C-alpha cells in the first residue's frame, strides 16, 4: 500500500506513520520539516498555509491519504482537490465534536451535525472547522471514497494536548490526590495506536463514510484509569474519591481542570463518553487495556524528559494545587 500522510510528526499523524511502516507500507509524508521522521519515510516539504505550499504534491499517486488538519477547512479543500484522481481514498480524521451539541447518549453517525460549516471556510471554531474539513473531503472524493473518522477522546504516547500527561504528572508527585468520582464512572476514549491501526484497516477494506471512533462505553472506568496511573508511576499517591457535586460546588471545571472526567448524568457525559461505536467495531476496531495505554504513555514521557510537548493551541489542563488541597480539607 502507498500511503500519503499530511503532517505525520505529531500525535495522530505520527502514530499512523509508525503503524503503516509496521505493516510494510510505502509511506510519504508532507510537512514543514520541523520534526525528525522515522527511517523509511519519503519526506516532502510543504506548508499548507502558504501560497504554493502543496507544490511538492503536484505529482505522485497513492492508495490513500490520511489528513488530520484541524484549522481552516480550505486547507483540506485545497489538498483534496489537488489529490483527486491520484489517490484512491481520502481519510479525514475528524471529531465527534461535529455533532450538534449535545448529542444524546447512544448517538450514532446519523446524529445531527453542526450548521454553518463550509469546505472553503477560514478558521472559525473547532466543531465547524472539523465539519468543514469533512465537507471538503466529500466534495473532492465523494462519499464512496472518503472516510470520516469522528474520533472521541484520544490518549496514548505522543499526546500533545495534556490530558493523560497531566494525570500522570500529578499522580507521580504523590500525596493525597483528588479523584473525581464515582470510581465506576464509565469512560470512552481511544488509544492513538488503536486509532491508527483502525484507519489502516479501513483503507485495506476500502471502507467509506463516517465512523464514531473510540472504545465501547465502559471499556475503562475512572477508577481503573487512575489506578493505572498509580501503578505506572509507582508513586505513593492516595486517591481521595470525591463526589461530583462537591467538585462542581468548588467551581472546578470538568474536562479541563480535571482532564478526562465529566460528571455522570450530564449532557457532557452523554456527548463525550456515550457514543454508539458499533459501526467501527464491526469494521474491526480493537482497543487495548487502559493499563497498557497509561503505562506506555508514562514510558514515553520519561523518554522525553518527563514533560509532554504541547500543541501550540492546546488549552492549559489541570487543577491548581491550592484548589485541590482546599477541596480535600488540607
N, C-alpha and C positions, 0 to 999 in steps of 0.2 A: 504493500500500500504506500502511496505517495501522499504525505500529509503536509499541509501548509498551516502553520500556526502564526497568527498575527499577535505579536507580543512575545510570549513564550519564556519570560525570565522571572516572573513573579507569580506566586501562589498558584492559581488555577492553571495558567498557561504553562508554568514550569512543570507542574505535575503531569499535564497532558504530554509535554515533550518527553519527559522521562518514561512515561508509560508506553508511548509509541516506540521509543528506542528499545525498550524492553521486549517489544513484540517483533523487533527486527524491521520496523518500517523505515522508509526513507523520509527523513524529516527536514523540512525547510522552515526557517523562522525569519520573519520580517520584524525588526525592531530598530531602536536608535543606537544600539551598540554600547549601552551603558553598563551592561552586566555580562559576565562571562557565561557562555553557553556550554553545555556538555559536549564532550568529544563525539564526533559523528554527525553533528548537525550542520547543515548548509545554512550559512548566515547571510541574509540580505539586509542592507541598511535602508531605513526609511523612517520618516516622521509623518504620521497620519494627519497632523495638524498643520503641516507646512505645504505650500504650493509645490506641486510635483513630488510630494512625499511618497507616492506609491510608484514612482518610476521604475524601481527595481522589480516590480511585478508585471512589467509590460509584456514579458514573455514567460512561458512555462505552463505546464499542466499538472494538475493534482487530482487525486481521487476525492479528497475532501479538504475543506478549510475549517479551522476552528478559530472563532473570533470571540474574545472576552471583553470587548470595548464597553465602557460604562458611561461615557460622556456624550457629547453631541451626536445624535443619530446619523447626521450627514456623513460622518466618518465611516460608518458601517455601509451606508448607501454607496459611497464612492468605491470602497473596496469590493463590495459585492457586484456592482455593475462592471467593474474592471475585470473581475474574475469569471463573470457569467460566460458559459460556453467553454471555459478552460478548467473547470473544477466540477466534479460530479455531485458534490453535496456541500451545503453551507451549514455548519453547526454554529449557532449563536448561543453563547452562554448568557442567558437572561436571568430573571429573578422572579420569585413568587410575589415580589412587590408590584408586579404589573397588574395584579388583580385589584379591582375596586375595593377600597377599604370599607369595612372589614369583611373579608370573605368568611362565610360560616364554617364551623367545624365540619371536616369531611369534604371540603370543596375539591372539585375535580378540575381538570383542564378546561372544562366548559364554563367555568365561573366567569362573570363579567370582568372585563379589563378596563383600565383607566381610559378616560376620554381625553382628547386634546393632544394625543401623540401624533407625530408625523415623521416619516423617514428622512426628510430633508431638513429637519429642525436643528437649530443651535441648541446648546445645553440649556435645560430648564430645571427639572427636578429628577431625582433618581428613578422614580416609577415611570414617568413619561419618557425619560431618556432610554430606559431599557425597552419599553414598549415600542418606541420609535425604532430602535435597533432591530426588533423583531420584524416590524413592518418593512424595514429596508431589506432584510434578508428575503422576506417573502416576495417583495416587489421584483427582486433580481433573479431569484432562483425558483420561485413558485412554491406552492405548498408541498408538492411531491418531492422536492429536492432540498428542503430546508428542515433542520431540526432545531427546535426552540427549547433549550434546556432551562427550565424555570427552577433554578436552584433555590434551596432554602438556606438555613444557617450552614456555613461551610467552616469546618475545623480541620486541623491537622498541621503537619510540618509546612514551613514557609509562610504561615499565616501572617499577613501584614495589616490586619485590622485591629488586633489587640484584645480579642475575647479570651480564648483559651490561654494565650501567653500571660494575660493579666492574672487569671486564676492561679496558674502555676507559680508565678512570681509571688503572689500574696501568700499562698499556702507554704511555699518554700521558706518564707520568713518565720513561719511557725506561730505559736501562741494561740490565743482564742480567736477563731475566725467566724465571722457572721455568715452562717449558712442559710440561705433563703429557702424556706420550706414551701410545701411539705417535702419530706425526703422522697416520697413515692411519686412526685410530680413527673409526668411523662414528658420526655424531650424528643424532639425531631430535628435531626441535623444530618450532614453528610461529611464523611472524611474526604478530603480533597483528592486522595488517591483513588477512592472508590468512584468518585465523580469522574475522574479521568478515564478509568477503565470502562465505565459505562458509556462514555462518549465514544471511545474507540469501538466498543461493541456495537453501538448504534450505527457507526459508519460501515462496519462489516456486514451488518444485517440490512443495510440500506433502508433504515427507518426514516420516517418523516413526521412532522407535526410537533405539537407542544407536549412536554412531559414535565410533571412535577418531580423534581429530583432531590430527594432527601430520604432518610431512613423511614421505615414504617413508624408510626407513632408508638412511643414507649420502647423503642429499641434500647434506650437507656433511660434511667430516671435521674433526677437531680442528685439523689443520694449516691448512686453509682458513679456519676460524673465526678463529684467532689471526692469520693473515696478513692477514685483512680488517681486524682491529683495528689492526694496524701501519699498513696503508695508509690507513685512515680518519683516524687521528690524526696521521699524518705524523711520528711520533716516530722517535728513533734507537734504539728498543728492539731488543735482540738476544734472540731466542727460544732458550733453552737447553733443548733437548728432553731430558727426564729419564724414565728407565724407571719404570713404575708401582710396582715393588717398592721402589725407592729412596724414593719418595714415601710409600708406606704405612709403611715401616720408620721414617720420620721422624715418624710419628704424625699426619700431615696427613690431614684428613677429606675424602674425595671429596664432591663436590656442594655442600658448604657452604664450606669453606676454599678450595677450587678449584672455583668455580661451573661448572656445565655438565658437568664431567668426572667420569666414574666409570670405574674400571679395567675393561679388557676381560676377558671370561671369567668375570664375576661375575653373581650374581643381580641386582645393582643395574643393571648394564648391560642385561641382558635386559629388566628391567622398565621402564627409563627411555628406552632407545634402540633397542628391538627390537620394537615393536608392529606388527601387521598393520593397515595403513590402507587396504586395497583397497576397502572399502565406501565410505569417504569419497572416495577418488579416483574411483570410478565415479560418485559423485554430484557431481562437478565440482571437487574440491579441486585448486587450483593454487598452487604455492609459488614465491616469488621467490628469486633468488640470495642466498646468505648475504652477499655483498658489499654488496648493497642494504640488507638489514636492518641490518647493522653501521654502514654509512655514515649512514643516516637516523637511527639512534639517536644517533650521535655529534653530528649536526647539532642534533637536539632537545636533547641535553644542553647544548650550547653556548648554545642559546636560553634555557635556564632557569638559566644561571649556572654550569654545569658540574657541578652536584650534583643527582642524581635525588631527587625526593620519595619517601621510603619509606613503605610501608603501615605502619600503627601496630603490627601484629602480625608484621611481617617480621623473621625472624631475621637477625642480623648475618652478612654474607657476606664472604669474602676471607681472604687469608693475611697473617699478621703479617710485616712486612719482615725482622725478625731471623731468623725461621724460614726464610724464603726464602733469605736470604743464607747461612745455615748449610748448607742443603742444597746450594747452589751452590758452597760452599767459598770464600766471600768473607770 
